[in-house]
Amino acid sequence: MSVKIRLQRHGKKGKPFYWIVAADARSKRDGKFLEKLGTYNPNTNPATIDLNIDKAAQWLFNGAQPTDTARAILSYKGALLKHHLDGGVRKGALTQEQADAKLAAWLEEKAGKVATKETGLAKAQADAKAAALKAEKEANERRIAAQAEAAKAAEATEEVVETPEVEAATEEAPATEENNETEA
């Protein structure tokens, strides 16, 4: 029986969530599997991967072939490195302690890189939020200033318009009296 380490899709439409499983190569994508090795959530940034490295290395030792995406995930989490180091231990090139120390150092370095990326993303997100807030404040100030100028302009036109109407009303009053006198 040929065994593959592959992704099994779960989640809803547009929001995928994957299980990393060891399954018979002939089974359906989302069908039967032999063992669940972990999960992969590509919806977060950076992607959230939870993987049992020991089980994955054991399946690799037993001959399971990972798919391309599963291989990338196993490499990212260090399962392929553990499999490689275990091969060195079996051949006598390394002791188990040396292999464990190399794996721990690599995992620590990888965790540092991921933490750096997360802080960089958080900083970029905070900077973008601050820039958007600043732009919104400036837009609000411009809008308020434009409204104030429009109100001043409206008051000035009302004063200019009111003054001629009052004068016209006073001019019309005598004319009406003259008309009344001519009619009488």
C-alpha positions as CSV (number, residue, x, y, z in Angstrom):
1,M,0.0,0.0,0.0
2,S,1.4,3.4,-1.0
3,V,1.0,6.1,1.6
4,K,0.9,9.8,1.0
5,I,1.2,12.7,3.4
6,R,-1.2,15.2,2.1
7,L,-3.8,17.9,2.9
8,Q,-7.4,17.1,3.6
9,R,-9.6,20.1,3.1
10,H,-12.1,21.3,5.7
11,G,-13.7,24.6,6.5
12,K,-16.3,26.5,4.5
13,K,-16.3,28.0,1.0
14,G,-13.7,30.7,0.7
15,K,-12.2,29.9,4.1
16,P,-10.2,26.7,3.7
17,F,-8.8,24.8,6.7
18,Y,-6.6,21.8,6.1
19,W,-5.7,18.6,8.1
20,I,-2.3,17.2,7.4
21,V,-2.9,13.4,7.1
22,A,-1.1,10.2,6.2
23,A,-3.5,8.4,3.8
24,D,-3.6,5.6,1.3
25,A,-2.7,7.1,-2.1
26,R,-5.9,5.5,-3.6
27,S,-8.3,7.1,-1.2
28,K,-10.2,10.3,-2.0
29,R,-8.9,13.7,-1.0
30,D,-11.3,14.1,1.9
31,G,-11.8,10.4,2.4
32,K,-10.3,7.9,4.8
33,F,-6.9,8.5,6.3
34,L,-4.6,6.5,8.4
35,E,-3.4,9.1,10.9
36,K,-3.9,12.9,11.4
37,L,-0.5,14.6,11.7
38,G,-1.6,18.2,12.2
39,T,-3.5,21.2,10.9
40,Y,-2.8,24.0,8.5
41,N,-4.8,27.3,8.4
42,P,-3.8,29.6,5.5
43,N,-6.3,32.2,6.5
44,T,-4.0,33.8,9.1
45,N,-0.9,35.8,8.4
46,P,1.5,34.1,8.8
47,A,-0.2,30.8,8.2
48,T,-0.9,28.8,11.3
49,I,0.6,25.3,11.2
50,D,0.3,22.8,14.0
51,L,2.3,19.6,13.2
52,N,3.4,16.6,15.2
53,I,7.0,16.5,14.0
54,D,7.7,13.0,15.5
55,K,4.7,11.3,13.9
56,A,5.5,13.0,10.5
57,A,9.2,11.9,10.7
58,Q,8.0,8.3,11.6
59,W,5.7,8.2,8.5
60,L,8.5,9.5,6.3
61,F,10.8,6.8,7.7
62,N,8.1,4.2,6.9
63,G,8.1,5.4,3.3
64,A,5.2,7.9,3.0
65,Q,5.6,10.3,0.2
66,P,4.5,13.9,0.8
67,T,2.7,15.9,-1.8
68,D,4.4,19.2,-3.0
69,T,2.4,21.4,-0.6
70,A,2.7,18.9,2.3
71,R,6.5,18.7,1.6
72,A,6.7,22.5,1.9
73,I,4.8,22.5,5.2
74,L,7.0,19.6,6.6
75,S,10.1,21.5,5.5
76,Y,8.9,24.7,7.1
77,K,8.1,23.0,10.4
78,G,11.4,20.9,10.5
79,A,9.9,17.4,10.0
80,L,12.1,16.8,6.9
81,L,15.2,18.0,8.9
82,K,14.3,15.6,11.7
83,H,13.9,12.8,9.3
84,H,17.3,13.7,7.8
85,L,19.0,13.9,11.2
86,D,17.4,10.6,12.3
87,G,18.9,9.0,9.2
88,G,22.3,10.2,10.3
89,V,21.8,8.8,13.7
90,R,20.8,5.4,12.2
91,K,24.0,5.4,10.1
92,G,26.1,6.3,13.1
93,A,27.3,9.8,11.8
94,L,25.6,11.6,14.7
95,T,24.5,10.7,18.2
96,Q,20.9,11.3,19.2
97,E,21.9,14.2,21.5
98,Q,23.8,15.9,18.6
99,A,20.8,15.5,16.3
100,D,18.4,16.8,19.0
101,A,20.7,19.8,19.6
102,K,20.8,20.6,15.9
103,L,17.0,20.3,15.5
104,A,16.5,22.5,18.6
105,A,18.8,25.2,17.3
106,W,17.1,25.1,13.9
107,L,13.7,25.3,15.5
108,E,14.7,28.2,17.7
109,E,16.2,30.1,14.7
110,K,13.0,29.5,12.8
111,A,10.8,30.6,15.7
112,G,12.9,33.8,15.8
113,K,12.3,34.5,12.1
114,V,8.5,33.9,12.5
115,A,8.4,36.2,15.5
116,T,10.2,38.9,13.6
117,K,7.8,38.5,10.7
118,E,4.8,38.7,13.1
119,T,6.2,41.9,14.8
120,G,6.9,43.4,11.4
121,L,3.4,42.7,10.2
122,A,1.9,44.1,13.5
123,K,4.0,47.2,13.1
124,A,3.0,47.7,9.5
125,Q,-0.6,47.2,10.4
126,A,-0.4,49.7,13.2
127,D,1.4,52.2,11.0
128,A,-1.3,51.8,8.3
129,K,-4.0,52.3,10.9
130,A,-2.2,55.4,12.2
131,A,-1.8,56.8,8.7
132,A,-5.5,56.2,7.9
133,L,-6.5,57.9,11.2
134,K,-4.3,60.9,10.4
135,A,-5.8,61.1,6.9
136,E,-9.3,60.9,8.3
137,K,-8.6,63.7,10.8
138,E,-7.2,65.9,8.0
139,A,-10.2,65.2,5.8
140,N,-12.6,66.0,8.7
141,E,-10.7,69.3,9.4
142,R,-10.9,70.2,5.7
143,R,-14.6,69.4,5.6
144,I,-15.3,71.5,8.8
145,A,-13.3,74.4,7.4
146,A,-15.2,74.2,4.1
147,Q,-18.5,74.2,6.0
148,A,-17.4,77.2,8.0
149,E,-16.4,79.1,4.8
150,A,-19.7,78.1,3.2
151,A,-21.6,79.4,6.2
152,K,-19.7,82.7,6.2
153,A,-20.3,83.1,2.5
154,A,-24.0,82.3,3.0
155,E,-24.2,84.9,5.8
156,A,-22.5,87.5,3.6
157,T,-24.8,86.9,0.7
158,E,-27.9,87.0,3.0
159,E,-26.7,90.4,4.3
160,V,-26.1,91.7,0.8
161,V,-29.5,90.4,-0.4
162,E,-31.4,91.7,2.6
163,T,-30.2,95.3,2.3
164,P,-31.5,95.9,-1.3
165,E,-34.9,94.3,-0.5
166,V,-35.4,96.7,2.4
167,E,-34.5,99.7,0.2
168,A,-36.8,98.4,-2.6
169,A,-39.7,98.0,-0.2
170,T,-39.2,101.6,1.0
171,E,-39.1,102.8,-2.6
172,E,-42.2,100.9,-3.6
173,A,-44.3,102.3,-0.8
174,P,-44.4,105.9,-2.1
175,A,-45.0,104.7,-5.6
176,T,-48.1,102.8,-4.3
177,E,-49.3,105.9,-2.6
178,E,-48.8,107.9,-5.8
179,N,-50.8,105.3,-7.7
180,N,-53.6,105.5,-5.2
181,E,-53.7,109.3,-5.4
182,T,-53.9,109.2,-9.2
183,E,-56.7,106.7,-9.1
184,A,-58.7,108.8,-6.6
